[in-house]
Amino acid sequence: MTSVLLLLVLSIFFAYLIAPLVELVHRPIYVRGRARLMPRVLAIGIVYVLIFSALSLLIILLLPIVSDQMTQLAGAAPEYFHRVQQRVQGWQTFYQSALLPANVRDYINSALGKAFESVSASVSTTLFRAAGLLTYIPWFVLVPILAFFLLKDADTFRRAALRMLPSGRLRWRGDELFQDVNSTLAAYIRAQLIACLLIGTVCTIGFSIIGIPYALVLGIIAGLFEFIPLAGPLVVAVLAVVLASFHSPGQALAVFLFLVVLRIIHDYVTYPRIIGQGIHLHPLAVILAILCGAELAGIAGIFLAIPVIAIISVTYRHWMEHRGADEGLVATLLQGEPEGKRQKAKSKKHR
């Protein structure tokens, strides 16, 4: 079930990502005063060819570098764990030599040992789960296929859903709700994907300038984890600072300051400009949504958490506006749509 849900989520994200390109290719072209409209299926096919050609070229250019850095990181991992053990032993020696009661020293030593074992187990579990994700690769082939049908028949699905509602104000309200949900999801998904690309690129360049090994791998990880609000950037910061501390305290401090400045600029300058008027949620709502999503549906739940909360907030707003209308629900079902709002809805569709 989780695999199917993750497949559907990725397909929706991919469809929203390339929808503007499809609309750009699909728009009418005027030849001698007559509008020529390319078939939508052909427009989607052209966009697919362009996107997958660019991705293939990018993979060809970056795969050798990423493979080399991953090999180096895997070879250096035992040494990093050995250094961590040495640091833990050094802290234990320090606490033992300090003028502390015996029970306090024993408690500190036990806590440090348990913390190291917990971190080691967490790393091993994360690596095991990451390796387990390779089993989903055959499923990823279905992502562009499902996205193709979503792009081709999205308008048909919307009209079919609206026909299930009674004509009049309720159908008009449903159309407004679908438009708001669509614009909200589009704003969020495209903003997140642009932010992932931007953060991954900036982190790769910044880590390379600072001189951290495996800068490209860390940049890719930063870009991927950027899709997980709050928790993703925090994990990347801890990983990068710890890795830099193995080489130089100065590098660790430089990485920390670089990431702090990057988060301030991105969260308060670039990201609000990218997302525009799309989604505005309180940080507490974001944290709770991510935790609930991860608990209920795993990886797919993490990706779905923020969009679901956004859809719920949009739906609740429309419901409150509907309840605040002058007419009751029964009158709404019986009478037709007001002329002013009908003209407003038509102008929105033709805009």
Secondary structure, 3 states (H helix, E strand, C coil): CHHHHHHHHHHHHHHHHHHHHHHHHHCCEEECCEEECCCHHHHHHHHHHHHHHHHHHHHHHHHHHHHHHHHHHHHHHHHHHHHHHHHHHHHHHHHHHCCCCHHHHHHHHHHHHHHHHHHHHHHHHHHHHHHHHHHHHHHHCHHHHHHHHHHHHHHHHHHHHHHCCCCCHHHHHHHHHHHHHHHHHHHHHHHHHHHHHHHHHHHHHHHHHHCCCCHHHHHHHHHHHCCCCCHHHHHHHHHHHHHHHCCCHHHHHHHHHHHHHHHHHHHHHHHHHHHCCCCCCCHHHHHHHHHHHHHHHHHHHHHHHHHHHHHHHHHHHHHHHHHCCCCCHHHHHHCCCCHHHHHHHHHHHHC
